[in-house]
Amino acid sequence: QKHMRGRIFFGGTENRSTPFILATKVQGLWKVVYQGQDGPYCETVDTYSFPAAVVPFCISPDEKNKGEYITRWR
């Protein structure tokens, strides 16, 4: 396995309001490339080739409305 998503579980269930991490293996070592509560930026997800099964959506800048972001489902 090359990619990983981690999130805190309470009572055996995933709590979607807690921060999570995305990590990928780089030269055989795990590297955390994202940590937070919001969706990760598409640039990060694409740079490390995360599959949609691990990261189903990401956030991209909206070129028409500067400063705004759109969610991209993968």
C-alpha positions as a LaTeX table, in Angstrom:
\begin{tabular}{lrrr}
\hline
Residue & $x$ (\AA) & $y$ (\AA) & $z$ (\AA) \\
\hline
Gln1 & 0.00 & 0.00 & 0.00 \\
Lys2 & 1.36 & 3.40 & $-1.00$ \\
His3 & $-1.36$ & 5.80 & 0.23 \\
Met4 & $-3.13$ & 6.15 & 3.57 \\
Arg5 & $-5.90$ & 8.23 & 5.14 \\
Gly6 & $-6.13$ & 8.32 & 8.92 \\
Arg7 & $-8.89$ & 9.68 & 11.16 \\
Ile8 & $-9.76$ & 9.41 & 14.84 \\
Phe9 & $-12.39$ & 6.82 & 15.77 \\
Phe10 & $-14.61$ & 7.18 & 18.87 \\
Gly11 & $-16.43$ & 4.08 & 20.06 \\
Gly12 & $-15.48$ & 2.23 & 16.89 \\
Thr13 & $-17.02$ & 4.79 & 14.53 \\
Glu14 & $-15.38$ & 7.34 & 12.32 \\
Asn15 & $-15.95$ & 10.87 & 13.57 \\
Arg16 & $-16.07$ & 13.09 & 10.48 \\
Ser17 & $-15.71$ & 16.31 & 12.48 \\
Thr18 & $-12.17$ & 15.47 & 13.64 \\
Pro19 & $-8.97$ & 16.27 & 11.75 \\
Phe20 & $-7.50$ & 13.62 & 9.48 \\
Ile21 & $-4.20$ & 12.98 & 7.73 \\
Leu22 & $-3.15$ & 11.84 & 4.29 \\
Ala23 & 0.18 & 10.08 & 3.96 \\
Thr24 & 2.09 & 8.50 & 1.12 \\
Lys25 & 5.22 & 6.38 & 0.93 \\
Val26 & 8.24 & 8.25 & $-0.39$ \\
Gln27 & 11.40 & 6.17 & $-0.76$ \\
Gly28 & 9.93 & 3.53 & 1.56 \\
Leu29 & 9.00 & 5.97 & 4.37 \\
Trp30 & 5.56 & 7.37 & 5.21 \\
Lys31 & 5.29 & 11.13 & 4.60 \\
Val32 & 2.29 & 13.10 & 5.92 \\
Val33 & 1.25 & 15.41 & 3.06 \\
Tyr34 & $-2.00$ & 16.77 & 4.54 \\
Gln35 & $-3.54$ & 17.23 & 7.96 \\
Gly36 & $-6.72$ & 19.11 & 8.75 \\
Gln37 & $-10.51$ & 19.03 & 8.91 \\
Asp38 & $-11.39$ & 20.47 & 5.52 \\
Gly39 & $-10.92$ & 18.67 & 2.26 \\
Pro40 & $-7.35$ & 18.53 & 0.94 \\
Tyr41 & $-6.29$ & 20.68 & $-1.98$ \\
Cys42 & $-6.45$ & 18.92 & $-5.36$ \\
Glu43 & $-2.88$ & 20.01 & $-6.07$ \\
Thr44 & $-1.66$ & 17.91 & $-3.11$ \\
Val45 & $-3.86$ & 14.95 & $-4.01$ \\
Asp46 & $-2.77$ & 15.05 & $-7.66$ \\
Thr47 & 0.94 & 15.56 & $-6.90$ \\
Tyr48 & 1.04 & 12.30 & $-4.95$ \\
Ser49 & $-1.47$ & 10.42 & $-7.18$ \\
Phe50 & $-3.92$ & 9.53 & $-4.40$ \\
Pro51 & $-6.62$ & 7.17 & $-5.71$ \\
Ala52 & $-10.28$ & 8.23 & $-5.44$ \\
Ala53 & $-10.88$ & 5.30 & $-3.06$ \\
Val54 & $-8.57$ & 7.00 & $-0.53$ \\
Val55 & $-9.47$ & 10.64 & $-1.29$ \\
Pro56 & $-12.94$ & 10.86 & $-2.89$ \\
Phe57 & $-12.92$ & 14.70 & $-3.18$ \\
Cys58 & $-10.55$ & 17.63 & $-3.08$ \\
Ile59 & $-10.68$ & 21.45 & $-3.08$ \\
Ser60 & $-9.57$ & 23.61 & $-6.06$ \\
Pro61 & $-9.41$ & 27.39 & $-6.50$ \\
Asp62 & $-12.28$ & 28.73 & $-8.59$ \\
Glu63 & $-10.62$ & 30.73 & $-11.38$ \\
Lys64 & $-13.79$ & 32.75 & $-12.08$ \\
Asn65 & $-14.32$ & 33.83 & $-8.46$ \\
Lys66 & $-10.87$ & 34.57 & $-7.08$ \\
Gly67 & $-10.51$ & 33.50 & $-3.45$ \\
Glu68 & $-13.38$ & 31.04 & $-3.66$ \\
Tyr69 & $-12.94$ & 27.28 & $-3.79$ \\
Ile70 & $-14.88$ & 24.46 & $-5.39$ \\
Thr71 & $-15.12$ & 20.83 & $-4.42$ \\
Arg72 & $-14.11$ & 18.31 & $-7.07$ \\
Trp73 & $-15.43$ & 14.77 & $-6.70$ \\
Arg74 & $-13.02$ & 12.26 & $-8.11$ \\
\hline
\end{tabular}
